[in-house]
Amino acid sequence: MSATKTYSFSVPSGGSYILNAVGNFFRIESCSNNLTVKADGVDLQGLNAGDGLRGVQFSRLQFTDEGGSANAVVVVVSSGEPLSAPITNTSIFSTVPNRPVGWAPVAATVTTAAATALSANSTRRYLLIQNRSATGRVYFRFNAAATVALGVLIMPGGFAEFDSAVPTGSLSLIGDIASNPDVLVVEA
């Protein structure tokens, strides 16, 4: 059973509010404007109600207003995700494996036509490809167009992480459904 607590606070216009709370899950229940949230090295921008993070241990959260007016915020913090309250926005990371500081997730829509998700980057030191779809499979390939036959498969709900032997070539993605908007790519 997880320990869960709900916090209500106001973030000043263009300012920040620090919430000293320990957990590995948070979800914004409501807010007046978009927020940037920092959680022990993870920076998430453009968050709104339903957005959040799970799977990353934190000891405090810093909420910064992006809207230019006072921001009334209600957030749930837990040591485990409450079953009745999943993160609903698919454009925000829900599970983040070991990651370096200074990255930002990029949403990608994968279709049945191969597309380049990342250009070659000789300084790439980390790469994560996450398939958050419940049904669509994603295939990836470096330095050539991905195909279902020649791509590496990421099953629905799965991810591929490169943190030691990191490929630096271009990344191509293809899927087995017409449109899968639930793919996230992280490069650092």
C-alpha positions in Angstrom: 0.0 0.0 0.0 1.4 3.4 -0.9 1.4 6.5 1.2 -0.5 9.3 -0.6 -1.0 12.9 0.3 -2.7 15.8 -1.5 -1.3 19.3 -1.4 -2.9 22.6 -2.3 -0.9 25.8 -2.7 -0.6 28.9 -4.8 2.4 29.6 -7.2 2.9 33.4 -7.7 2.7 34.8 -11.2 6.0 33.9 -12.9 7.3 32.6 -9.6 8.1 29.3 -8.0 6.8 27.2 -5.1 8.9 24.5 -3.4 7.1 21.5 -2.0 9.2 19.4 0.3 7.6 16.0 -0.2 9.2 12.6 -0.6 7.8 10.1 -3.1 8.2 8.5 -6.5 4.9 9.6 -8.0 3.1 13.0 -8.5 0.1 14.0 -10.5 -1.3 17.5 -10.9 -5.0 17.3 -10.0 -5.7 20.9 -11.0 -3.9 24.2 -11.8 -4.8 27.6 -13.2 -1.9 27.8 -15.8 0.7 25.5 -17.2 3.6 24.7 -14.9 7.3 23.7 -15.1 8.1 21.1 -12.4 11.6 20.1 -11.3 12.0 16.9 -9.4 15.6 16.1 -8.4 17.2 16.6 -11.8 14.1 16.0 -13.9 12.7 19.1 -15.6 9.2 18.8 -17.1 7.6 21.8 -18.9 4.1 22.6 -20.0 2.4 20.5 -17.3 -1.3 20.8 -16.7 -4.0 18.8 -14.8 -3.5 15.1 -15.3 0.2 15.4 -16.0 2.9 14.0 -13.7 5.7 11.6 -13.1 6.2 8.2 -11.7 9.2 5.9 -11.1 11.7 8.7 -10.1 12.4 9.1 -6.4 12.3 12.7 -5.3 12.6 14.6 -2.0 11.1 17.9 -3.2 9.3 19.4 -6.2 9.7 22.9 -7.5 6.6 24.3 -9.3 7.1 27.3 -11.6 4.2 29.3 -13.1 4.3 29.6 -17.0 1.1 31.6 -17.4 1.9 35.0 -16.0 -0.8 35.0 -13.3 -1.2 33.4 -9.8 -1.5 29.7 -10.2 -3.7 27.7 -7.8 -2.3 24.1 -7.7 -3.5 20.8 -6.3 -1.1 17.9 -6.5 -1.1 14.3 -5.3 2.3 12.9 -4.1 2.8 9.3 -3.3 5.4 6.6 -2.7 3.6 4.5 -5.3 0.9 5.3 -7.9 -2.6 5.2 -6.5 -4.6 2.7 -8.7 -7.5 5.1 -8.9 -5.5 8.0 -10.2 -3.2 7.3 -13.2 -1.3 9.9 -15.1 -3.6 10.8 -18.0 -1.5 12.9 -20.3 0.5 10.8 -22.7 2.9 13.6 -23.6 4.7 13.5 -20.2 7.0 10.8 -19.0 5.4 8.4 -16.6 8.3 6.1 -16.0 11.9 7.3 -16.3 14.7 4.8 -16.1 18.2 5.9 -15.0 18.7 9.2 -16.8 21.3 12.0 -17.0 20.5 15.5 -15.9 19.7 18.0 -18.6 17.4 16.0 -20.9 13.9 16.8 -22.1 11.4 14.3 -23.5 10.2 14.9 -27.1 6.8 13.4 -28.2 6.8 11.6 -31.5 3.8 10.3 -33.5 4.8 7.1 -35.2 2.9 5.9 -38.3 3.2 3.0 -40.7 5.6 5.1 -42.8 9.2 5.2 -41.5 10.3 8.7 -40.3 13.5 10.1 -38.8 13.0 10.9 -35.2 16.5 12.1 -34.4 19.4 13.2 -36.6 22.8 11.8 -36.1 24.5 13.3 -33.1 28.2 12.4 -32.4 28.0 13.8 -28.8 24.9 11.8 -27.8 25.6 10.1 -24.4 22.1 8.8 -23.6 19.0 7.7 -25.6 15.6 6.5 -24.5 12.7 5.4 -26.7 9.5 4.8 -24.9 6.3 3.3 -26.4 3.5 4.3 -24.1 0.8 2.9 -26.4 -1.4 0.1 -25.1 -1.8 -1.5 -28.5 0.7 -0.2 -31.1 4.1 -1.7 -31.7 7.1 0.5 -32.6 10.2 -0.6 -34.5 13.5 1.4 -34.6 16.7 1.4 -36.6 19.8 3.5 -36.8 21.3 5.0 -39.9 18.6 3.6 -42.2 14.8 3.6 -42.6 13.1 1.4 -40.0 10.9 -1.4 -41.3 8.8 -3.9 -39.5 11.1 -6.7 -40.9 14.4 -4.9 -40.1 13.6 -2.8 -37.1 14.1 -3.5 -33.4 10.7 -4.1 -31.8 9.4 -2.1 -28.7 6.3 -3.7 -27.5 3.3 -1.6 -26.2 4.3 -0.2 -22.8 8.0 -0.9 -23.3 11.1 1.1 -23.9 14.7 0.8 -25.2 17.4 2.6 -23.2 21.0 3.3 -24.2 23.2 4.7 -21.4 26.6 3.1 -21.9 27.1 2.0 -25.6 25.0 4.8 -27.0 24.3 4.8 -30.8 25.1 8.2 -32.4 23.5 7.6 -35.8 20.1 8.9 -37.0 17.1 7.2 -35.5 14.2 6.0 -37.7 10.9 4.9 -36.3 7.9 3.0 -37.8 4.8 1.5 -36.2 2.2 -1.2 -36.9 -0.8 1.1 -36.4 -1.9 4.1 -38.5 -1.0 6.7 -35.8 0.6 6.2 -32.5 1.1 9.6 -30.7 2.3 7.8 -27.5 6.0 7.6 -28.3 8.6 9.6 -26.4 12.3 10.0 -27.3 14.9 11.4 -24.9 18.4 12.3 -26.0 21.2 13.8 -24.0 
